[in-house]
Amino acid sequence: MSGNLPSAARIVSITEENVRVKTLVLNARAQAQPGQFAMVWLPGADEKPFSIVDDHPLTFTIARVGPFTQQVHALNVGDRLWWRGPFGRGFEIVEGNGAHLLIGGGYGAAPLAFLARRLRAAGRQVIAIIGAKTKAELLLEARFAAMGCTVVVTTEDGSAGGRGLATDVARDVAHRERVATVYACGPEGMLAAVERLCAELHLPGQVSREGYMRCGLGVCGSCHHGPWLVCRDGPVFTVG
């Protein structure tokens, strides 16, 4: 485990997931729980938090959204990347009869892939709802399918799978399937809808929230969400 000091690792593989997202596998391991994050650093550039997609080997799925991630996307196999962590509160695998329902909106599919691997390794049934605005923005659906998850794809424009929001599909699934727990990661509006769904159907749920993090340790206060700090009290919060 890296802890609070950055550790250097080499990139051993790069997969282009879509036009804006790449998955980087490093020659490093972390003792992490699904839902935890690490701070990724490039000397002379910046340091940013990213969800851990796998801990053995350490894997990140990174969207190109600004100057820092643009520099990360320019790296090649063999280049070095620094990381520290893992940090935060991860998902808790809850006992219960029925399927574990995973709802990933946009980039939110990334940490759920790690959770799905752990759930499938424990022999649990997993239904993964992967939502995006368009087909071109869908993320990691093949990874979920390869693990034996039941994958349901939905896009807002109907260009792949059903047309609509991931939470609309989740409601339909929850009405026809026995659901043990709901896990979600995605935009804040989607997470609010998941909270309402869990309360309405009396389902236990856990949501992973994003925050503007600088330290990752709960010191700087930049990632506050109401009375909580996302890096210290989350990023996973219990709902329902």
C-alpha positions as CSV (number, residue, x, y, z in Angstrom):
1,M,0.0,0.0,0.0
2,S,1.4,3.4,-1.0
3,G,-0.1,5.4,1.9
4,N,0.5,9.2,2.1
5,L,3.7,9.4,0.1
6,P,3.6,9.0,-3.7
7,S,5.0,5.8,-5.2
8,A,6.2,5.5,-8.8
9,A,4.8,2.8,-11.1
10,R,5.2,2.0,-14.7
11,I,2.3,1.8,-17.1
12,V,2.1,-1.8,-18.5
13,S,-1.0,-1.4,-20.7
14,I,-3.4,1.2,-22.0
15,T,-6.9,0.6,-23.3
16,E,-8.9,3.2,-25.1
17,E,-12.4,2.7,-23.8
18,N,-14.0,5.5,-25.8
19,V,-13.0,8.8,-27.5
20,R,-12.4,10.5,-24.1
21,V,-11.5,7.6,-21.7
22,K,-8.5,5.4,-21.3
23,T,-7.8,2.6,-18.8
24,L,-4.2,2.5,-17.5
25,V,-2.8,-0.6,-15.8
26,L,0.2,-0.1,-13.6
27,N,2.9,-2.5,-12.4
28,A,1.7,-1.9,-8.8
29,R,-0.6,-3.4,-6.3
30,A,-2.8,-1.8,-3.6
31,Q,-4.8,-3.2,-0.7
32,A,-8.0,-1.4,-1.6
33,Q,-11.7,-1.8,-1.2
34,P,-14.1,-1.1,-4.2
35,G,-15.1,2.6,-4.0
36,Q,-11.8,3.8,-2.6
37,F,-9.7,6.3,-4.6
38,A,-6.0,7.2,-5.0
39,M,-4.3,10.5,-5.7
40,V,-2.5,10.3,-9.1
41,W,0.5,12.6,-9.6
42,L,2.6,13.8,-12.5
43,P,5.6,15.9,-11.4
44,G,5.4,19.4,-12.7
45,A,1.8,19.0,-13.7
46,D,-0.7,18.3,-10.9
47,E,-2.3,15.7,-8.6
48,K,-5.9,14.5,-9.0
49,P,-8.1,11.9,-7.3
50,F,-9.3,8.8,-9.3
51,S,-11.4,5.9,-8.4
52,I,-9.5,2.5,-8.3
53,V,-10.9,0.2,-11.0
54,D,-8.8,-2.7,-9.7
55,D,-6.1,-3.1,-7.0
56,H,-4.2,-6.1,-8.3
57,P,-2.8,-4.8,-10.6
58,L,-3.6,-1.2,-9.8
59,T,-5.8,0.1,-12.5
60,F,-7.4,3.5,-13.3
61,T,-10.0,4.5,-15.9
62,I,-9.4,8.2,-16.7
63,A,-11.5,10.6,-18.7
64,R,-9.8,13.4,-20.6
65,V,-11.5,16.5,-19.1
66,G,-8.7,19.1,-18.5
67,P,-5.0,19.9,-18.8
68,F,-3.9,17.2,-16.2
69,T,-5.9,14.3,-17.7
70,Q,-4.7,15.4,-21.2
71,Q,-1.1,14.9,-20.0
72,V,-2.0,11.5,-18.5
73,H,-3.6,10.5,-21.8
74,A,-0.4,11.4,-23.6
75,L,1.6,8.9,-21.6
76,N,2.7,5.6,-23.2
77,V,3.3,2.1,-22.0
78,G,6.6,2.1,-20.0
79,D,6.1,5.7,-18.7
80,R,5.9,6.4,-15.0
81,L,2.9,7.6,-13.0
82,W,2.9,8.3,-9.3
83,W,0.1,7.5,-6.9
84,R,-0.7,7.5,-3.2
85,G,-3.5,5.9,-1.3
86,P,-5.9,4.2,-1.2
87,F,-8.1,6.7,0.6
88,G,-11.7,7.0,1.7
89,R,-14.6,4.8,2.6
90,G,-15.4,2.2,0.1
91,F,-18.5,0.1,-0.7
92,E,-19.6,-2.4,1.9
93,I,-20.7,-5.8,0.5
94,V,-24.0,-6.4,2.2
95,E,-25.5,-9.8,2.8
96,G,-29.0,-10.4,1.5
97,N,-31.1,-12.5,-0.8
98,G,-31.4,-11.3,-4.4
99,A,-29.3,-9.5,-7.0
100,H,-26.9,-6.7,-6.2
101,L,-28.0,-3.8,-8.5
102,L,-25.2,-1.6,-9.7
103,I,-26.1,1.7,-11.4
104,G,-23.3,3.5,-13.3
105,G,-23.8,6.9,-15.0
106,G,-21.1,8.1,-17.3
107,Y,-17.7,7.8,-15.6
108,G,-19.4,6.3,-12.6
109,A,-19.1,2.9,-14.1
110,A,-15.4,2.8,-13.3
111,P,-15.5,2.2,-9.5
112,L,-18.5,-0.1,-9.9
113,A,-16.4,-2.5,-12.1
114,F,-14.1,-3.1,-9.1
115,L,-17.1,-3.8,-6.9
116,A,-18.6,-6.1,-9.5
117,R,-15.4,-8.2,-9.5
118,R,-15.5,-8.6,-5.8
119,L,-19.2,-9.5,-5.8
120,R,-18.8,-12.0,-8.6
121,A,-15.8,-13.6,-6.8
122,A,-18.1,-14.1,-3.8
123,G,-20.7,-15.8,-6.0
124,R,-23.2,-13.0,-5.9
125,Q,-25.7,-12.2,-8.7
126,V,-24.9,-8.8,-10.2
127,I,-27.1,-6.7,-12.5
128,A,-25.2,-3.7,-13.9
129,I,-27.0,-0.8,-15.4
130,I,-24.7,1.2,-17.5
131,G,-26.0,4.6,-18.6
132,A,-24.6,7.4,-20.8
133,K,-25.8,10.3,-22.9
134,T,-24.8,8.5,-26.2
135,K,-23.4,5.2,-27.4
136,A,-20.0,6.8,-27.9
137,E,-19.9,7.7,-24.1
138,L,-20.7,4.2,-22.8
139,L,-18.1,2.8,-20.5
140,L,-16.8,-0.6,-19.5
141,E,-19.9,-2.6,-20.4
142,A,-17.7,-5.4,-21.9
143,R,-15.8,-5.6,-18.6
144,F,-19.0,-6.2,-16.6
145,A,-20.2,-8.8,-19.1
146,A,-16.9,-10.6,-19.0
147,M,-17.3,-11.0,-15.2
148,G,-20.7,-12.7,-15.7
149,C,-22.8,-9.7,-14.7
150,T,-26.2,-9.2,-16.3
151,V,-25.6,-5.9,-18.2
152,V,-28.4,-3.5,-19.1
153,V,-27.4,-0.5,-21.3
154,T,-29.3,2.7,-21.6
155,T,-28.6,6.0,-23.4
156,E,-30.4,9.3,-23.2
157,D,-30.6,9.6,-26.9
158,G,-31.5,5.9,-27.6
159,S,-28.3,5.3,-29.7
160,A,-27.6,2.1,-27.7
161,G,-29.8,-0.1,-25.5
162,G,-32.9,1.5,-24.2
163,R,-33.7,5.1,-24.3
164,G,-33.8,6.9,-21.0
165,L,-32.1,7.4,-17.7
166,A,-30.2,4.7,-15.8
167,T,-32.4,5.3,-12.8
168,D,-35.6,4.7,-14.9
169,V,-34.2,1.3,-15.9
170,A,-33.2,0.6,-12.3
171,R,-36.8,1.2,-11.1
172,D,-38.1,-1.3,-13.7
173,V,-35.5,-3.9,-12.6
174,A,-36.3,-3.4,-8.9
175,H,-39.9,-4.0,-9.6
176,R,-39.4,-7.3,-11.3
177,E,-36.3,-8.7,-9.6
178,R,-35.5,-9.3,-5.9
179,V,-32.8,-6.8,-5.1
180,A,-30.5,-7.2,-2.1
181,T,-28.6,-3.8,-2.3
182,V,-28.3,-0.9,-4.7
183,Y,-24.9,0.6,-5.4
184,A,-24.5,3.7,-7.6
185,C,-21.9,6.1,-8.9
186,G,-22.5,9.0,-11.3
187,P,-23.7,12.6,-11.6
188,E,-25.2,14.2,-8.5
189,G,-28.6,14.3,-10.1
190,M,-28.6,10.6,-10.7
191,L,-27.5,9.9,-7.1
192,A,-30.4,12.0,-5.8
193,A,-32.7,9.9,-7.9
194,V,-31.2,6.7,-6.5
195,E,-31.7,8.0,-3.0
196,R,-35.4,8.6,-3.7
197,L,-35.7,5.2,-5.3
198,C,-34.2,3.4,-2.3
199,A,-36.4,5.3,0.1
200,E,-39.5,4.6,-2.0
201,L,-38.8,0.8,-2.4
202,H,-37.2,0.4,1.1
203,L,-34.0,-0.9,-0.4
204,P,-30.6,-0.5,1.2
205,G,-28.3,1.6,-0.9
206,Q,-24.8,3.0,-1.2
207,V,-23.7,5.9,-3.4
208,S,-20.3,7.1,-4.4
209,R,-20.0,10.9,-4.6
210,E,-17.4,13.0,-6.3
211,G,-15.7,16.0,-4.7
212,Y,-13.0,18.5,-5.5
213,M,-10.1,16.9,-3.5
214,R,-6.7,18.4,-3.0
215,C,-5.2,16.4,-0.1
216,G,-7.3,13.2,0.0
217,L,-6.9,13.2,3.8
218,G,-9.7,15.4,5.2
219,V,-7.3,18.3,6.0
220,C,-7.9,20.9,3.3
221,G,-11.7,20.9,3.4
222,S,-12.0,21.4,-0.4
223,C,-14.3,18.4,-0.9
224,H,-17.1,19.3,1.6
225,H,-20.6,18.0,0.8
226,G,-22.9,19.4,3.4
227,P,-21.5,18.5,6.8
228,W,-19.3,15.8,5.3
229,L,-15.9,15.7,3.6
230,V,-16.1,13.4,0.6
231,C,-12.5,12.2,0.9
232,R,-12.7,11.3,4.6
233,D,-16.4,10.5,5.3
234,G,-17.0,9.1,1.8
235,P,-16.7,8.9,-1.1
236,V,-19.3,6.1,-0.5
237,F,-22.3,7.1,1.6
238,T,-25.2,4.9,2.8
239,V,-28.7,5.8,1.7
240,G,-32.2,4.3,2.0
